Amino acid sequence: MRSGSGGGRRSVRAKAPGKINVSLCVGPLRADGYHSVASVYLAVSLFEEVRATASEEPGITVSLSPESTLDIDELAIPLDESNLAVRAAALMAEVSEHATGVHLEITKRVPVAGGMGGGSADAAAALVACDALWGSGLSREELAHLAAELGADVPFALLGGAAVGLGVGDRLSPALATARLDWVLAPAEFGLSTPAVFRELDRLRAEEGIEAEEPVDVEPGILAALRAGDAPALSHLLVNDLQRAAVSLAPGLRDTLGWGDSHGALASIVSGSGPTVALLAEDAVAASELAEALTHRGAEAVAVHGPVPGARIVSDTLL
């Protein structure tokens, strides 16, 4: 590790964004237990942060920062080797010549088990922070290969912006999207298990005799609307095959979806496997008003925008 003059312990802080699935089409259950998808990801301005600090003791430890904006007492976040950020640091240590012991402090802002890839953002931030901490010098492409070993959403948290995801969501193609789109996120007071939501989708399809087709591409109009930042056009194209499964498991989501549609949102959609609901707003002013109205209703709400960059270093200091 490069500790610099004075020999102080080095600490690197990185952040990575949560995401909204602007489009998510899900194929049938495959023999390997997974589902093929065709999705459009949008990184939004709700960031996870990971501070990686070199420690004299070997191994990887992890804690939650008191700066987290979520209620830490109610979070079901593992603080052991099953934590995705810890797994990311362990993977980086395997390919780094100068790896040391490290402590990871995670600042949680993305809803937990909320369909926004918060754990994946932690992993992406940990990869970037440990790469810098240990002077590994990996290219973004090499980091992306490591990210793909950790989970389908981790490569996108590393990339950011907007992208089309195929396969199980890990085959990414960046999408041209520079114009701003404004959203309001309405997190639920509970989480939903992603595997459980997929199982519920399979059950509903079997019950209704629906034979899903393998998705091979996304709707071109969605990419055109993203490229232009055309919120009204995008509002007619939002789709999420997992939404009805999430609503089936958590019927109360119907109220939030309906509330958004009747209070000025251009469109409302469950993000990923849920239960976070994303409300598309006409602009930043409309998003602020929507968030305020939701808050007055007694619900949690946060205005965000996208696209935003992927995982990157915030600070690099000596303690």
C-alpha positions, 0 to 999 in steps of 0.5 A: 500500500502506498501510504505517502509521507508520514506513514499514515493510514490511507482511506479512500471513499467512493460512491456509486448510484442506485438505479431505476429499471426504465424497462424490464422484460423477463423471459421464462424460467431457464434450466439454470434457474435464472431468467433472461431479461431485456432491460434499460437501466438508468442511474439516478442521484441516490448514492451509496458510499463506501470508505475503505481504510487500510488496517494493520490487522489482516482481513476485511471488516465492515460497518454501517456509517451513522451518516446513513439516511436509512433507519439503520436499526431496521436494516437487515444488512449482513456485516460479514463475508456475505455482504456484497461489498466485503465480497468485492473487497475480497475479490479485489484483494485476490488480484492486488499485489499490495493488498492489506487488511481493510475496513469498509464503512458503508453509508446507506441511502438506497432503499434496502431490498428495494429494487434499486441495486443498493447492494450492487452499488456498495460492491461497485464502490468497494471495487473502486475504493480498494483498487485505489487504496491498494494501487492495483491500477486495474482498467475499467474493463478489468473492474467490469469483469470483476463486477460481473462475478459479483452479480448482474447489477454490479457492472451497471453500478460501475458504469452508470449513465444509462444502458441496455442489459441483456442475458441476466442483465449483465451484458451491458451496452451503454445507451446515449442519454445525456438529457436530464430526467426527473423522478420521485422515489417512494420507498416502502417500509419493507423489502421484497426478495428478488428471487421471491418476486421472480418466483411469483411471476412464474407462478402467475404466468403458470396460473394464467397459462402465459408462455413468456418469450425470450426477450432479445432487445428493448423498445427503440422508442425508450432509447430515443426518449432517453436520448432526448430527455423526453419525459412525456414520450417515455411515460408511455413506454415504461414497462416492468414485467415484475411489477404485477408480481411485486404487487401480488406480494405487496398489494399496498403498492397499488395505492402508491402507483395510483396516487402518483398517477392521480397527483401529477406524475407522468407515469408510475412504475415499480423499480426492478423487483420492488417495492420502491415505486418510481414516479416520472415527473415533467421536470425538477419543479414538478418532482419537488412538488410531488415529493412534498405532496407525498411527504405530507401524505405521511410517506417517504419520498425523495426527488432524484434525477438521472442519468448520473455517472457510475462508481467513482472516487470521492476522496483519498486521504491520510488519517 
